[in-house]
Every structure is written in C-alpha cells, then in structure tokens.
C-alpha cells in the first residue's frame, strides 16, 4: 500500500510539472551534406537544440556545413556543430550548383538578394547567358541561382540551363 501511494504521488508530481512547462514545438530534418549556410549578420549568435541562445557567435560572411535543419516555434535553425545551431534570421542556406543559364528572352529579368528582396537598380538583359555556382531556395522550394555576389535570379525566369560538373 505504501509503495502504491508513493508511486501515485510521483506520477502526480511529474504530470503537474509537465502541465506548467512552457510549450515548445520542435522538428528536425536531415539535409544533404552538400548544403552550406552563410552568416549574413554582423555577429550571429549560436543556439542549442532547444533554441536557447549560447555564449558563442559566428562572424559575418563565414560559411558552415549543415547537417540538420531544426524548426523551433516556426523558426529554422541550421546545425553547424554537434550542439550548435545558427538561426535562419542571421544566415541563409545554399547549395553548390554549377551551371550556365539563359534568362527569358521577352523581358529584362529581375535580380534579388539572399533575402529574396528585389534589386530595383539592376536587371539582367533579356536573353543573356550567365554562369551560376550556387542556388538558394524559398520556403516554398523555389530555386534562385546566383549570377553575382548576393545577386540571384528566380528559376521562373530561366529558359535554358546547362549543368557543369567537377571531378574531385
């Protein structure tokens, strides 16, 4: 009888603790080892697997391999070491993708930065060909390919592409 009372008390205490703990939604997914992340803020804080800020930071424009993407409360975090995650607010995910592209022939093509914001001062001339080495993706999965430093073109405006490969 005494053992049953202790067991019931322990279960009651554990369930009470769960009822007052803050709710955090987390989901992790592995990504191909070919994905990288680039820091896009002056100094990017690192976070643990729960989304809590650590004492470590990464410098602007540094590049890191990514092993997992973890979504915590609707925000993506990129795993850059065993216990460190970089927030998507301080960085962007990309993949090496060497190719030559040709843009639409019937209109000049808009150029965007890594945040998918249109550059109002620059457009690519209709029907021109460009070398691209990198692709970034919107949350909806639409690829944008890089044609110059921090200048990307939506694949919606690409009418021809020729992939190149490297041995090594």
C-alpha positions as CSV (number, residue, x, y, z in Angstrom):
1,X,0.0,0.0,0.0
2,X,2.8,2.4,0.9
3,X,4.6,1.7,-2.4
4,X,1.3,2.4,-4.3
5,X,0.9,5.7,-2.5
6,X,4.5,6.8,-3.3
7,X,4.0,5.8,-7.0
8,X,0.8,7.8,-7.2
9,X,2.5,10.8,-5.6
10,X,5.4,10.6,-8.0
11,X,3.1,10.4,-11.0
12,X,1.0,13.3,-9.8
13,X,4.2,15.4,-9.3
14,X,5.5,14.5,-12.8
15,X,2.2,15.3,-14.5
16,X,2.0,18.7,-12.7
17,X,5.5,19.6,-13.9
18,X,4.5,18.8,-17.5
19,X,1.4,21.0,-17.2
20,X,3.4,24.1,-16.2
21,X,6.4,23.6,-18.6
22,X,6.4,26.1,-21.5
23,X,5.3,24.6,-24.8
24,X,8.0,24.4,-27.5
25,X,7.4,22.9,-30.9
26,X,10.5,21.4,-32.5
27,X,11.0,19.4,-35.6
28,X,14.3,18.3,-37.1
29,X,15.2,17.1,-40.6
30,X,18.5,16.0,-42.0
31,X,19.8,17.6,-45.1
32,X,22.3,16.6,-47.8
33,X,25.9,17.2,-46.8
34,X,26.2,19.5,-49.9
35,X,24.2,22.2,-48.1
36,X,26.0,25.1,-46.6
37,X,24.9,28.1,-44.5
38,X,26.4,31.6,-44.8
39,X,26.2,34.1,-41.9
40,X,24.5,37.3,-43.1
41,X,24.6,39.5,-40.0
42,X,27.5,41.3,-38.2
43,X,27.7,38.7,-35.5
44,X,25.4,35.7,-35.4
45,X,24.5,34.1,-32.1
46,X,24.5,30.3,-31.8
47,X,21.7,28.4,-30.1
48,X,21.3,24.9,-28.5
49,X,18.9,22.2,-29.8
50,X,16.1,23.8,-27.7
51,X,16.5,27.2,-29.3
52,X,18.2,28.8,-26.3
53,X,21.0,31.3,-27.0
54,X,24.5,30.2,-26.1
55,X,27.6,32.4,-25.4
56,X,29.1,31.6,-28.9
57,X,28.9,33.7,-32.1
58,X,29.9,33.4,-35.7
59,X,31.4,36.2,-37.8
60,X,29.7,37.8,-40.8
61,X,30.2,36.1,-44.2
62,X,31.6,32.9,-42.7
63,X,30.4,29.7,-44.3
64,X,29.5,26.4,-42.4
65,X,28.4,22.9,-43.4
66,X,24.9,22.0,-42.3
67,X,23.9,18.5,-41.0
68,X,20.3,19.2,-39.9
69,X,17.6,21.8,-40.1
70,X,15.6,22.2,-36.9
71,X,12.4,24.2,-36.8
72,X,11.5,25.5,-33.3
73,X,8.3,27.6,-32.9
74,X,8.2,28.3,-36.6
75,X,11.8,29.4,-37.0
76,X,14.6,27.4,-38.8
77,X,17.9,26.7,-37.1
78,X,20.8,25.2,-39.0
79,X,23.0,22.7,-37.1
80,X,26.7,23.8,-37.7
81,X,28.3,21.6,-35.0
82,X,27.4,18.8,-32.6
83,X,25.4,21.1,-30.2
84,X,25.3,24.5,-32.0
85,X,22.6,25.9,-34.3
86,X,22.6,29.1,-36.3
87,X,19.3,31.0,-36.7
88,X,17.8,31.5,-40.2
89,X,17.4,35.1,-39.2
90,X,21.2,35.6,-39.2
91,X,22.0,33.4,-42.2
92,X,20.9,31.7,-45.4
93,X,21.0,28.1,-46.7
94,X,22.6,27.4,-50.1
95,X,23.8,24.5,-52.2
96,X,26.6,24.4,-54.8
97,X,25.1,24.1,-58.2
98,X,27.5,25.0,-61.1
99,X,25.6,25.7,-64.3
100,X,25.2,28.1,-67.2
101,X,21.8,29.7,-67.5
102,X,20.0,31.7,-70.1
103,X,17.3,34.1,-68.9
104,X,13.9,34.9,-70.5
105,X,14.1,36.4,-74.0
106,X,10.9,38.5,-73.8
107,X,11.8,40.8,-70.9
108,X,14.6,42.0,-68.7
109,X,15.0,39.8,-65.6
110,X,14.8,41.0,-62.0
111,X,17.6,40.3,-59.6
112,X,17.2,39.5,-55.9
113,X,19.4,39.4,-52.8
114,X,19.7,36.3,-50.5
115,X,16.6,37.5,-48.6
116,X,14.6,37.4,-51.9
117,X,14.3,41.2,-52.0
118,X,14.2,42.6,-55.5
119,X,17.1,44.9,-56.5
120,X,15.4,47.9,-58.1
121,X,18.6,49.2,-59.7
122,X,19.7,46.1,-61.5
123,X,18.1,43.8,-64.1
124,X,19.6,41.3,-66.5
125,X,19.2,41.9,-70.2
126,X,16.7,39.7,-71.9
127,X,18.2,36.5,-73.5
128,X,21.6,36.8,-71.9
129,X,23.6,33.9,-70.6
130,X,25.2,33.7,-67.1
131,X,27.4,31.4,-65.1
132,X,26.0,30.4,-61.7
133,X,27.6,28.4,-59.0
134,X,25.1,28.4,-56.2
135,X,21.3,28.0,-55.6
136,X,19.2,29.2,-52.7
137,X,15.6,28.2,-52.1
138,X,12.5,29.9,-50.8
139,X,10.4,28.3,-48.1
140,X,8.1,27.1,-50.9
141,X,11.1,25.4,-52.5
142,X,11.5,27.7,-55.5
143,X,15.2,27.9,-56.5
144,X,17.1,31.1,-57.2
145,X,20.5,30.9,-58.8
146,X,23.4,33.3,-58.1
147,X,24.8,35.3,-61.0
148,X,27.0,37.7,-59.0
149,X,27.8,38.3,-55.3
150,X,24.4,38.5,-53.5
151,X,22.5,38.7,-56.8
152,X,20.1,35.8,-57.6
153,X,17.7,35.1,-60.4
154,X,14.5,33.1,-60.0
155,X,14.4,29.9,-61.9
156,X,11.0,31.0,-63.1
157,X,12.9,33.4,-65.4
158,X,15.4,30.8,-66.7
159,X,14.6,29.4,-70.1
160,X,17.8,27.3,-70.6
161,X,20.3,25.7,-68.3
162,X,23.5,23.6,-68.8
163,X,25.0,21.9,-65.8
164,X,28.7,21.7,-65.4
165,X,30.5,19.2,-63.2
166,X,33.8,19.0,-61.4
167,X,36.0,16.0,-60.7
168,X,37.4,15.9,-57.3
